[in-house]
Amino acid sequence: MANVIMSKQFTKDLDVDGSLRPRAWEFLHKLMADHTVPGLHIEPINGSRDSRVRTGRVNDNYRAVLFLVAEQPEPNFVLAAIKKHDEANRLAARLTLRVNPVNGVLEFFDEEAVVTAPGPQPVIRPRVEDDVPGPLSGFKTSELTDVLGLPAPLAEAAVTAGDEDALLSLAADAPAWQADALLQLATGTAPEDIAAALRESAEAVGAEPGATADPVTEAERVERALSHPASQMEFVTIVDDDQLTQVLSGSFAAWRVFLHPDQRAYAYRDTYRGAFRLSGGAGTGKTVVALHRAHFLSQQNPKARIVLTTYTTTLADSLRAGLNELDPELALASALGASGVHVVGIDKLAREALAKAGDRALRAVSTHLGSLSLQGELALRDNEDRQLWEESVATAGESLPPHLRTPTFLTAEYRSVILGNGVTTREEYARVPRTGRGVRLSRAERLGVWAVVEAYRRRLSMEGKATFAELAALASAAVAAARPDGLADHVIVDEAQDLHTGHWRLLRSLVPAGPNELFICEDSHQRIYGEKVVLGRLGINIQGRSRRLTLNYRTTAQNLRFAVGVLEGAEVTDLEGEGEDVSGYRSPLRGPRPRLLPTPSLPAELDQIADVLKGWLAEPDVEPASLAVLVRSGAVRDLVQRGLADRQVTVQTVEGRRSRTAPAPSLLTMHRAKGLEFRKVVLAGVDESQVPAGRVIGQYPDDDRGDALVRERLLLYVASSRARDELVVTWHGSASPFLPSPLA
């Protein structure tokens, strides 16, 4: 039986003509079973540059280009491309398969390739910019070839590229590691630093040039080069017919195999000496790493108790589906504390932890919260919670000034300071540090707040309910008391930026400090729910164990540039309390610039949105469910739905846990869109009254409004980064001050 190694280019060729997939499957199935079958016509090419190259008959019009790198003990083929008959023969004659002499990456090399960067795109700009140098004009071709190992034609075209669009065009056609190197150069990374990172990733698997004695056989040379993480961005070994079927059907998602070297290094590292934090902007693949990490830990020890958690149940459902796609045979645990991977939203995890801790532990730690029962609908809904705060202020908050009487302030104070620090008495609250809270409180004001909190707790106790924040606080204390050794061996957290202090104390109680304890994926620029948290103050030490992903796989470079522009002026801190920036973010994907469509009135804006959707729906290759309209609030969502219906455009409103089911564009709030992605997106109602939302900002005391405005800006960033291919922004009246300047 032959071993088959498939390149990403081979799968791209199948994307061009999907009708080839059945014939390609038949060809490869026969190749793997017996490559000598006469019908395959596996033939060498006379006069080829590489004696190992072959072509094989796929059908009367198409042939596969492949390399026979070994015949003993069993044949090993590397699939390069699938082309029309004559084109395949021409390509096979000039193509070589080699191990890059500079960095050890397996690659195809075409000495006759002519690489030309397209000219600058016509854009209306001030005349002074006509002579602006290209993005890589400061480099010499030799730096790219001798230091990085890029092919000379590509290096020459890159340093002469006239603008960023031209460079992106080159990157789009280059192998993955070469495209990434070009984009890193464009974002300011030195060639030596890129080369060092490639070398370090190769050294981790023994794949760097000259690491060991030369392999004895050609198959061994290829095998060692294939172990290079940069090679694995471009090649995958097909192990059986099931995997072959998945690849050729298009259901074998690229994220399952073609990991970036950084992603692979973080996901598959044997041991972290403690908690580890992985940050990165939207679309950089943090969730992919989290899934691969969970899979790796489970494969390392099938008996390990692994918790994979995230902020919402909807996101947890998505993680569970992703794990199933990654490995349908992976053991999933149905309960906390069982062997396998337990995928669960953070609030449900708190409920499970309380149940595991037992009633005795719960009673021991809940006396200050009143008598609680874990039966029925325990947690309060948001509107119920707000009403309880208002009632508590009415009965016990007469001494407080107006800005301290709002449910928004009291909820945050209760969650962050009182529950977050395990405060149980008035005296403790009078002394506890209020780190991270914008509003200063005198002692008298603290005592006034405590009086309202006591009234609030009494009401909770009478109703036999608790807030989600209280459940997390109870669970962490109960587990610490009843199960000091924890309930998990490893905890992996996705969307960690939205967790509050109580959540982190819960996670700390679930897993003891030690190797591979907590693996944390977060983007502080997407913190639209959570609060500022410094993990070191909560017993979670990540000092020296933080890394950042910067390559965006989801969004075009044009859309990424717009989304990052939204963040200009926002001061954001990470989980270590340090400033977080977006330097180095890049994307190899190309697309149109975002369209900004101001209108004079609401009816005109609705006309514009309808026209955009109708245009997209008329495109032959667009699935309606891949389109979305995002708005700031539920009220605007409902208004837009009615307006589009009047204009004969049907959309599907998405709210709560309701998933997208109808074959229609989705209409949802910016908050609900978190964690989702679409091909084409309209951001509607992005005017100064909606973004930032004045009604939301007005709920905060003056000293907290700065943070609230930052969260509004981050929300627009999250919404802007949901679009993969095309982004349109509409508004009427004055535009949001958060839109990038200059626009586009």
Summary of the structure (lengths in Angstrom):
residues: 744
radius of gyration: 28.5
end to end distance: 54.6
largest distance: 93.7
contacts: 2461
relative contact order: 0.08
helix: 45%
strand: 15%
